[in-house]
Amino acid sequence: MIKFNKRNRGFLYDVHSDLMQPEGGMIMSQNSHVANVEYNQLVADKEVVLVDTIRKPGMPSSSRAFHRAGPRKLLHFDPSAVNAAIVTCGGLCPGLNNVIRELTHSLYYLYGVKQVYGIRGGFNGFHSPEYPPLLLTNEIVENIHHEGGTVLRSARGGFDIDKILEFLQEKNIQQLYVIGGDGTHRGAYAISEACIANSLNVAVAGIPKTIDNDVDFIDRSFGFQTAVEAAQAGIRTAKTEAMCNVPNGIGIIKLMGRSAGFLASYAALGSGDVDLVLIPEVPIQLDGPDGILPFLRTRIHEQKYAVVVVAEGAGEELLGVSEELDAGGNRARPKIGEFIRDQISNHFESFGEVATIKYIDPSYTVRSVPANGYDSLYCTQLSQNAVHGAMAGVTGFSTGLVGNKMVYLPIPLLVASSPRVMNPYGRTYERILAMTVIPFV
């Protein structure tokens, strides 16, 4: 169940205009617009969206469900007195600026809040003097969605619960919006629990962000479709290089996918030009009747070239698991792309042949581009519904699409099974096998 802060009083759903005033010598632009929105359809607290919409014989008669997202009739907070804060954590992803912009717009336009702080440098911005907070206005965020990355900058690590609580109290923050992956969401939930333990009237809302699309339960994460689209240029480049270089041209492109192969798989399927897809969920066998090396040599002899897409997390069964951790607690990944390149070269040499291999690593280029139109719309939906939930007093939750319906997800449930992985016996991987016509499974 999602948690509601206690509603000691109910505010009717309305918009209050309150111009921002200078604080601490900082110059702030006045917000020129406050919408006078009256929703025709409000969501009741007991409205839910079923998770198990596909029923199979033998399943329990009961079904899991999430609270439906959307505007409520009664609010926990008086919007005109609300100070909010927004923070982006972890790696970059298309759409981060969209989310910042739409959160800011929703807070000001739909509810007329007092002011919105942008926390710079991830969780570091709550306590580091190197990253002072930025007072966000509608004018400041107006055009940031046309740029990739995050205007607030991002970082891994820096989580200090005591200093975060101190910041929330010092700035009188009532709502905190945390944008990040499963690790960041664990931090967001820790903040919400600490606020409750310390009797702080703060709603903490998460917005799931991952380029790997590996946050469980939700249909997809924002920016994923943009990344799939951005990866097409790299795949086309790999194919052109493979086709135009002799003898035995091979193009290898490495894409992101630390624990899951969604990005590599969807990008390959979207292009239709890939001969082999290597993902973390499917162990790699190099030699033998089911080996990828003899398969590639046969494919190249048939069509004179081949294109390989490899996810960064593939091949741990060959290269082992690194003990090195980054600031966010993620294990470093072995260099699987270079390893596959060298193994292919050695395999051809063992037959007295030469392979002309072009290795392309566009990993960071696919996550730093602006969101496309579809993801931009999704960012708007996520942001507006996060604000609706926080205003109603929901805390320790995240927003997302489940069954193409916007819902509120309890963070503990969301992170318990994240990161999710792709089913190696599922429909998506079956489509990979059908496209690549691999003679073995």
URBEL-V21523 format. One record per residue. N is the residue number from 1. RES is the residue in one small letter. PHI is phi as a letter, one per 20 degrees, with the letter a starting at -180 (* if undefined). Layout:
# URBEL-V21523
n=<N;N>
res=<RES;RES>
phi=<PHI;PHI>
This chain:
# URBEL-V21523
n=<1;2;3;4;5;6;7;8;9;10;11;12;13;14;15;16;17;18;19;20;21;22;23;24;25;26;27;28;29;30;31;32;33;34;35;36;37;38;39;40;41;42;43;44;45;46;47;48;49;50;51;52;53;54;55;56;57;58;59;60;61;62;63;64;65;66;67;68;69;70;71;72;73;74;75;76;77;78;79;80;81;82;83;84;85;86;87;88;89;90;91;92;93;94;95;96;97;98;99;100;101;102;103;104;105;106;107;108;109;110;111;112;113;114;115;116;117;118;119;120;121;122;123;124;125;126;127;128;129;130;131;132;133;134;135;136;137;138;139;140;141;142;143;144;145;146;147;148;149;150;151;152;153;154;155;156;157;158;159;160;161;162;163;164;165;166;167;168;169;170;171;172;173;174;175;176;177;178;179;180;181;182;183;184;185;186;187;188;189;190;191;192;193;194;195;196;197;198;199;200;201;202;203;204;205;206;207;208;209;210;211;212;213;214;215;216;217;218;219;220;221;222;223;224;225;226;227;228;229;230;231;232;233;234;235;236;237;238;239;240;241;242;243;244;245;246;247;248;249;250;251;252;253;254;255;256;257;258;259;260;261;262;263;264;265;266;267;268;269;270;271;272;273;274;275;276;277;278;279;280;281;282;283;284;285;286;287;288;289;290;291;292;293;294;295;296;297;298;299;300;301;302;303;304;305;306;307;308;309;310;311;312;313;314;315;316;317;318;319;320;321;322;323;324;325;326;327;328;329;330;331;332;333;334;335;336;337;338;339;340;341;342;343;344;345;346;347;348;349;350;351;352;353;354;355;356;357;358;359;360;361;362;363;364;365;366;367;368;369;370;371;372;373;374;375;376;377;378;379;380;381;382;383;384;385;386;387;388;389;390;391;392;393;394;395;396;397;398;399;400;401;402;403;404;405;406;407;408;409;410;411;412;413;414;415;416;417;418;419;420;421;422;423;424;425;426;427;428;429;430;431;432;433;434;435;436;437;438;439;440;441>
res=<m;i;k;f;n;k;r;n;r;g;f;l;y;d;v;h;s;d;l;m;q;p;e;g;g;m;i;m;s;q;n;s;h;v;a;n;v;e;y;n;q;l;v;a;d;k;e;v;v;l;v;d;t;i;r;k;p;g;m;p;s;s;s;r;a;f;h;r;a;g;p;r;k;l;l;h;f;d;p;s;a;v;n;a;a;i;v;t;c;g;g;l;c;p;g;l;n;n;v;i;r;e;l;t;h;s;l;y;y;l;y;g;v;k;q;v;y;g;i;r;g;g;f;n;g;f;h;s;p;e;y;p;p;l;l;l;t;n;e;i;v;e;n;i;h;h;e;g;g;t;v;l;r;s;a;r;g;g;f;d;i;d;k;i;l;e;f;l;q;e;k;n;i;q;q;l;y;v;i;g;g;d;g;t;h;r;g;a;y;a;i;s;e;a;c;i;a;n;s;l;n;v;a;v;a;g;i;p;k;t;i;d;n;d;v;d;f;i;d;r;s;f;g;f;q;t;a;v;e;a;a;q;a;g;i;r;t;a;k;t;e;a;m;c;n;v;p;n;g;i;g;i;i;k;l;m;g;r;s;a;g;f;l;a;s;y;a;a;l;g;s;g;d;v;d;l;v;l;i;p;e;v;p;i;q;l;d;g;p;d;g;i;l;p;f;l;r;t;r;i;h;e;q;k;y;a;v;v;v;v;a;e;g;a;g;e;e;l;l;g;v;s;e;e;l;d;a;g;g;n;r;a;r;p;k;i;g;e;f;i;r;d;q;i;s;n;h;f;e;s;f;g;e;v;a;t;i;k;y;i;d;p;s;y;t;v;r;s;v;p;a;n;g;y;d;s;l;y;c;t;q;l;s;q;n;a;v;h;g;a;m;a;g;v;t;g;f;s;t;g;l;v;g;n;k;m;v;y;l;p;i;p;l;l;v;a;s;s;p;r;v;m;n;p;y;g;r;t;y;e;r;i;l;a;m;t;v;i;p;f;v>
phi=<*;f;d;d;f;f;e;f;b;d;e;f;f;b;d;d;e;b;f;f;d;f;c;m;m;e;e;c;f;f;e;e;c;c;f;d;e;c;f;f;c;d;d;e;f;e;f;c;d;f;e;e;f;e;d;c;g;n;f;g;f;e;c;f;b;d;f;f;e;q;f;d;f;d;d;e;d;e;g;f;d;e;d;d;c;c;c;d;c;n;f;f;a;g;o;g;f;f;f;g;f;f;f;f;f;f;f;e;f;e;c;m;f;f;a;c;e;d;e;e;m;m;f;g;f;f;b;e;f;f;c;f;f;d;f;e;c;f;f;f;e;g;d;f;f;e;d;f;m;c;f;e;m;c;a;e;m;n;f;c;f;f;f;f;f;f;f;g;f;f;e;l;e;d;c;c;d;d;d;r;e;f;f;f;f;f;f;f;f;f;f;f;f;f;f;f;f;e;l;e;e;c;e;d;d;d;c;f;c;a;f;e;l;d;e;f;m;f;f;a;e;f;n;f;f;f;f;f;f;f;f;f;f;f;f;f;f;f;f;f;f;f;f;e;d;c;e;l;f;c;d;d;c;e;c;f;q;f;d;c;d;f;f;f;f;f;f;f;f;f;e;m;d;d;e;b;c;d;c;f;f;d;g;e;d;f;d;n;f;d;e;f;f;f;f;f;f;f;f;f;f;f;c;m;a;b;c;c;d;c;e;f;e;f;n;f;f;e;d;n;d;f;e;f;d;e;f;e;n;e;f;f;d;f;e;f;f;f;f;f;g;f;f;f;f;f;f;f;f;f;d;m;d;d;d;e;d;d;d;c;c;e;g;f;f;e;d;d;e;f;f;f;f;f;f;f;f;f;f;f;f;f;f;f;f;f;f;g;f;f;f;e;n;f;b;m;c;c;d;r;e;c;m;m;c;f;c;d;d;f;g;g;f;f;e;f;d;d;f;e;c;e;f;f;d;e;f;f;f;f;f;f;f;f;f;e;l;f;f;c;c>
